[in-house]
Amino acid sequence: MIHQELLHKDIIDSLSAQIAILGESGVIIETNRAWREFGAANGLAPPLDSAGQNYLDVCNSSGDEAGELTAIGIQKVLSGELQAFNMQYPCHSPEEKRWFVVRVVRLKTAGDIRLIVSHENITPVVMAQEELKAKEMELSRREKMLQDTNTALTVLLEHREQDKVQLEENVLANVQQLVRPHLERLQLQRLDERSRNLVAIIASRLDEITSPFLNRFSSLHAVLTPREVEVAVLVRDGRTSKEIARILVVSVSAVDFHRKMIRKKLGLTHGETNLRSYLLSLQ
């Protein structure tokens, strides 16, 4: 019997958790070495083994929520309402932050009721969890920043593309509406050879300026011929067939033919669909 008692004592003293064995009224019968060492390190009033103290009274008089909840848990295990009670709680000191988990279980014996109360220091686990949580929050913050940055860049690129298209459209429209009519009138005049050459040079330079924009429009409808693209641009600008014929120096019937081919290639087989409205919608 003495050997068994010594073995029992050696076992609970070897455990890292602070252990107390309670009687059915909550009185401390026995504690282990870890309990006594923790008490000595944290100013526990003697006796350090706490033997004879009612642990329910100690918990209820602790003045904190964790103590009160522990007392309730012990009472529920004593009454048989709970098989076991577990709770994590903070137990900070002036020097450091600490977290513990308290476990209360009923000791299975044939005699009197006994409870085993253990307090295990889980500070390293909680600190690791908090560090992981902080890293996850930081990653989430950075991900949100990246998403916002990507959204801003996408919007900026869209605006730049829209501005580029608008600039091209404005240049093309200005050339077609403000410059070419005057050039057309010059071409109808009786000019000397030098003037005709200057007008031809001007027309050629205008074509060089507007050709990239015409090519852009053509790229949207690769099925159109270069001449059809020119006609389509002028139709979109609101020019009549007579005006287009005069600008391109072709017959009105040729312009009408190109308009017909453009409608066919764009799938505008129904006469009620306005060609200019459709071309404007492509912008």
C-alpha positions, 0 to 999 in steps of 0.5 A: 500500500505504501509503495502504491501511494509513493508511486501515485505521488511520483506520477502526479509530481512528474506532470507539468500541469498544476494538479489538485485532488478535491473531495466531494465538498470541494476541499483540496486533499492533495496537490502536486509539485507543479501546483506548489512551485507555481504557488511559491513563484506567484505569492500563494499564501501558505501552506503551498500545498493548499491542503484543507482549503475549499477550492470552491471558496478560493475560486468564488473569492478570486474576483474574476470571471474565470474563477467564478466559472471554474467554481460553477464547472466544479459544482456541475461535475460534483453533481454529475450534471457534467462528465467533465469541464474544460475552459481556457482563461488568461492568467497574466502577471506583471511580467508576462502574459499567460494563458491556462486551460483548466480541466475538471474530471471525476475520479473513478473510485469505488469509495468517496467522490474525488475530483481532479482539477488541473491547470495547464500552461498553454501560453506557447500555443495561444501565442502561436495562434495569435501570431498566426492570426496576426499574419493572416490579417496582414496577408488579408490586408495586403491582398485587399491592397493588391486587389484595390491596386489592380482595380485602380490600374484596370480602371486607369487602363480602361480610361486611357484606352477610352481617351485614346479612342476618343482622341482618334475619333476627334482627330478623324472627325475634325479632319473630315468635317473641318479640313476636307471640305475646304480641301475639296473646294480647292480641288474643284478650283482651276489651279496652276500646277504648283497649287495642284501639287500643294493640294495633293501634298496636303491631301496625302499628309491628311491621309497619313494622319488619319490612316492609323485611325481608319486602320483601327476602325477597319480592324473592328471589321476586317471584312471591309475593304479599305474603300469601304472603311473610308465610306463607313467612317464618312457615313458614321460622321453624318455625310450624305452619299453626295458629300461622300462622293465629292470627298472621295472623288467617286460617283454617287452610285459608287458610294451607294454600292459601297454602302450596300456592301457594307450593310451586307458584310455587317449583317444589316439585311433589314432595311429598317436598320440605320447604317449610321446608327449602327456604326455609331453604336460600335464606338 
